[in-house]
Amino acid sequence: MVTLLIIRTQKVLDILSRLKILEPGWIIINKDKGGDIMAQDPVCNMNIEESKAAATSIYKGVTYYFCSTHCKEDFEKEPEKYVEV
C-alpha cells in the first residue's frame, strides 16, 4: 500500500519522522521545497528527495530510495529486516 501525504513545512516532516509515523513506501510532497516528492530511506530513516536519491531498489514491486549506496547494500542483504512483509 502507498500513502500520499502533502505537507506544508519542513517542520511537519521533521516531527513526523521523529515520531516514527512515516513508513517506507509513503509518498511525501514537501511544499517547502517546491513540491518535491520525498521518500524515507528504509535503512536509516532519513527523508530524501526522490530525485536526489543516491540509489534505488525495487522489492516486491515497491521502489525504495536510499541516501547512500551503503544503505542500499544493507537493504538488499536483508530486505525483510527493513520492510513489513
C-alpha distance (Angstrom), angle and dihedral (degrees) to the residues before:
residue distance angle dihedral
M1 . . .
V2 3.80 . .
T3 3.79 121.6 .
L4 3.80 123.4 -159.4
L5 3.80 117.1 -144.2
I6 3.79 123.2 -179.3
I7 3.78 114.7 -164.5
R8 3.77 130.1 -175.1
T9 3.81 102.5 -150.7
Q10 3.79 140.1 31.1
K11 3.81 88.1 -125.9
V12 3.83 90.6 66.1
L13 3.81 90.5 50.0
D14 3.81 90.8 50.0
I15 3.81 92.2 50.3
L16 3.81 93.5 47.9
S17 3.80 90.1 49.0
R18 3.80 93.4 51.0
L19 3.79 90.9 49.1
K20 3.83 89.3 51.8
I21 3.81 89.9 -127.2
L22 3.79 93.7 133.1
E23 3.78 117.4 82.9
P24 3.80 128.9 -163.8
G25 3.76 109.0 -90.6
W26 3.80 94.9 42.4
I27 3.78 115.3 126.9
I28 3.78 110.2 -141.2
I29 3.78 122.9 -171.4
N30 3.78 110.7 -160.4
K31 3.82 110.7 -153.5
D32 3.84 90.0 -167.7
K33 3.78 89.3 66.2
G34 3.79 97.8 47.9
G35 3.79 95.3 -87.9
D36 3.82 97.3 -55.1
I37 3.79 114.3 169.0
M38 3.80 110.6 -116.3
A39 3.78 128.2 -156.8
Q40 3.78 132.7 -172.3
D41 3.79 118.9 -123.9
P42 3.83 102.7 -126.1
V43 3.82 92.7 -147.1
C44 3.81 103.8 49.8
N45 3.84 97.9 12.7
M46 3.80 91.9 -127.8
N47 3.80 114.6 154.5
I48 3.80 111.2 -127.3
E49 3.78 137.1 172.9
E50 3.80 108.6 -104.1
S51 3.81 91.1 -134.8
K52 3.83 90.5 55.7
A53 3.81 99.0 43.1
A54 3.80 113.1 134.8
A55 3.81 90.9 -142.2
T56 3.79 143.7 -4.0
S57 3.78 135.1 -153.1
I58 3.80 132.2 -170.2
Y59 3.79 116.1 -139.8
K60 3.80 122.4 175.1
G61 3.80 90.3 -16.2
V62 3.83 96.0 -52.4
T63 3.81 121.7 111.4
Y64 3.80 114.5 -135.7
Y65 3.80 122.9 -162.7
F66 3.80 125.1 -146.1
C67 3.78 135.8 -159.5
S68 3.81 90.8 -144.1
T69 3.77 142.4 10.1
H70 3.81 87.5 -113.1
C71 3.83 90.8 63.0
K72 3.80 90.4 46.6
E73 3.82 91.2 52.0
D74 3.82 91.5 49.6
F75 3.80 90.0 49.2
E76 3.79 94.2 49.3
K77 3.83 91.7 51.1
E78 3.84 92.3 57.0
P79 3.82 112.3 5.0
E80 3.82 92.5 165.6
K81 3.80 88.8 63.2
Y82 3.82 90.7 62.5
V83 3.80 103.1 33.1
E84 3.78 129.0 59.3
V85 3.79 105.2 -120.7
